[in-house]
Amino acid sequence: MSYIIASTLEQAINNLKTSDGRAQVIAGATDLFLEEFPLELVDISSVPEILGISRSKGFLSIGAGVTHAETAASSVICSEAEALSEASLQVGSPQVRNMGTLGGNVISAAPAADAAVALVALVAKASLIDLDGSSREVFIEDLYTDYNRSSVDSKFEILLRFLIKPAQKGEGSAFLRFAPRAALALPLVNAAARVRLANDIIQEVRVVVAPSKPAPTRLLETEKLLHGAKPDLLTWQKIEYTASSEVEVRGSMLRCSEEYRRHLVGVLARRVLQRALVRARKVT
């Protein structure tokens, strides 16, 4: 087994090229430790292009190698992408949050990955580069191909950054999860929402829940009910019912029944929307 620590993006790409498909990129590696290790590893956790949080051309640019702890503690993320800050604070345990990265949370493609759910609600894009230097930007939900499978092959492509439009006047977001324990427990359901108000009317809304389909799932029918509505006149019981009715969920003898998970989807969708609306109203 070989373990190479790349200090530059060029070095990382060259190491992947010379390995001829045998090497795999790692950063936090908290998920990889649960699987069989590849024979060659290229550690990119020190590569500058995947680190840091900044503003670039009207977007928040968050490195794929930024840890959950760094995200949760960032004043910029806390004020301009609240859902992501809240989601990152819920991942694993302090030890996992100090090692695990946003990029790993997405590439591992777990159906209910907390940070990924928030990123989808925030309309985030992933910026990637391949071994020939060609780059592409993809919406987070489009990276999922199946349960625990993403379209990013870390032997031939590197996830660099996430791009998010920061919250503007009249916008708010939020994240919630329901799990058996406060730490080190997979969520039975998690949910994120982002809303934009103008003249106290909902102009834009995204509601995302998981686990449902392989990827974090938008509640499109619920969004239709909300679009163009005045928050004070919303019938939350109807919204909760619509959210729980439109999802595809699975039950498990070890975790919870399909009926209970469906009920949780409705409850969390309502609560996360209400929290996002409160925040949006504070900055109108």
N, C-alpha and C positions, 0 to 999 in steps of 0.2 A: 504494500500500500504506500502511495506517495501523498504528501500533504504540502501544497505550495501556497505561500502567503503572497498574494499579489499586492503591490503598493500603488500601481497605476492601472487604469483601464486598459491601456495598450498591453501591458504585461499579462493581464488576465485573459484578454482575447488571444494573444499569442500562445499562452499555455493551453487554452482550449483547442486551438488549431492544431498544435503539435500532438495533442493526445489522441486525435482521430476518433473522437466520440467516446473515449473511455473516461474522461474527467467530467466532474460535475461541480458547478458553482455552489458555494455555501457562504452564509454570513453568520446568522445566529445559530443555525443548525439544531434548534430545539425540537423540530419535527423529525429531522433526519436520524437523530439518535434512537428513534423508535423503529427504524427500518434497517434493512441490510445496507451497510456502507458500500459505495462504489470503490473501485480499486484506486482511483485517483481523485483527489479533491483540490479545488482551487478556491482558497479563502479570499473573498473580496471585501471583507468587512472594513478594511482600511482604505479602500479606493475612494478618492474624494468625490467622484461623480455620483455615488449612491448615498452620500452623507448630507446632513444639514437640512434646515428648513428656511426657505427664503421666498421672496416675491419676485415673479418674473412675468413680464408682459401681461399683467392683470390677473395672474393666477398665483395661488400658493403652490410652491414647488417643494415637495417633501421627498427626501431621498428614500429609496427602497430599503436602505440599510439602517434607517433611523429606527431605534427600538421603541417598543410600546411605552416604556417608562419615559423616554425623551418626548414622545408625542403627547402623553398625558400631562407632562409638566410644562409644555410650551405655552407661553402666554399668547402667542399668535394663534395657535390652534384652538386654545380655550375660548378666545374671543371671536374667531372668524370661521371656525369649523367645529362647533361644540360637540356635535354627534361623534366625531372621530376621537376627540379627547375623552369623552365618556366611555366609548367602546374600548379604547386602548387601556383604560384604567381597570377594565373588567377581565382582561385576558389573563388566564392562568393564575399565577402567584407573583409576588415581588421578584423572585428569582427568574421566573420565565419572562416577565416584562423587562427585566434588565438585560436579557440576552436576545429574546425573540424580536424579529423585525417585522415591519409592515409588509415588506416584500414577501417574506416567508409566509405570512398569514394569508396572502392572496394566492401565491403559487402552490401552496399545499392544497388549496381548493377544498377545504373542509366545508360542508354545506352550511354550517352555522358559525363560521369564523367571524368573531365580533367585529374586528376592524374592517373586514371586507364588506360586511353588511352596512356599516356606516359610510364607507367609501362609495358604495352604489347609490345610497340615498343622496349623497353629496355630488352626484354626477361626475365622479372622478374618472380620469383617464390614466392609463399606465403608459410610460414612455420606455421603449425597449430598443436594444441595439443587437444586431447579429454579428457573426464573426467576419463578415465582409464590410462592416461599418454602416450597413443600411439600418435606418431607424424607422420605427412605426409607433403610432399612438392608438391605443385601444381602450374602449370603455371597459371598466372592471368586469361587469357581468358577461362580456363577450369573451373573456379569457377562460371561462369554465366550459369543459367539454363533457364531463360526467362527474359522478360523485368522486371526490378526492382526485380529480384529474383536471389539469389545466392545459391550455394550448402552449404554454411556455416550456420549451425543452431546455433546461438549464445546462445542457451539454453544448448547446449551439446558440444560445441567446441569453442576454443579460437584462434583467429588469433594472432600470436606472432610477426612475422617479415616478411620483404620482403628481398629477396636476389637478387642482381643485379651485373653482371660483370662490373667493372669500365671500362671506356673508355681507350683503349690502343693507342699506336702510330698508326696514320692513321685512327682513328675512330672519329666520331662526331654524335651528335644527336640534335634534335630541336623539338619544339612544337609550334603550332599556333592555334588560334581559331577565329571564326567570330561570333559575337553576336550583338544584337541591341544596347546594352549599354556596357560600360567598366566594370561595376560591377553589381552584383546581377541580372544577366541575363543568362539564359541557352543558350548555343551555338547553332546556326543553324547548324554549322559544326565545328568540331575540328580535328586536324591531328597531328601526331607525326611520326618522321622518325629517323632511326639509320643506318649509313653506315660505311663500313670499306674499305679503299683504300690500295692498294699495287702497287707500280710502276704506280701510277695514274690510276689504273684500279679498278672498283668497284668489290670487292670480296664478300662482304655480304651486304644485304640491307633488311630492314623491313620498310614498310609504313603502318600506321594504321590510320583509320578514324572512326568517329562516328558523329551522330547516324546513324547507318545502321541496322544491325541485333541487337539482344539483347545485344551482347557483342561488345566491340571495334573490328573492322574488319580489317584484313590484306588485302591489295590490291595485291593479288598474281600475277595477270597478269601484273600489273605495275612493280612489283619486277622482273619478268622475263625479261622485256625490259631493265631493269637497270643492271642486273647481267652480269658482264664481259665487261661492256661498259666503254669507256673513257669519263669522264664528259664533256670535251670540244666538243665532237662529238655528244652529246645527242640532239635529236630533242624534245624539251620541249613541243611543240604543240601536238606531238603524245602522249607523256606521259600524258599530261593533259587530252587529249581525252580518253585514255585508262582508266585512273583513274575514270573519271566521268561515263564511260560506264559500268564498271564492278560492281558497287555497287548497292545494293538494298536500296532505300530510300523511305520515305513516305512524302507526302505533308500535309499541314494543313492550314485551312482558317485563323487560328489565328497567324501562325508563318511564313510560306513561302510555295511556291508551290514545288511539286516534281521536276519540271524542274530547278527551281532556286537552290534548295539544291544540285542537281546533278552537276550543274555548279560550285557551291562553292567547292564541293569535288575535282574537277579537279584543280581548282585554288590553293586551300590550299595544296593539295598534291604536286604540282609543287614547291610552295614557300617553304614548309617545307623541301623538299628534297634539294633544292638549298642551304638553310641555313645550313643543316647538312653537305653537301659536302664542303662548305667553311670552316667549323670548322675542318673537317677531314683533309683537305689539310694543315691547319695551323700546324698540329702536325705530318706530314709525314716526 
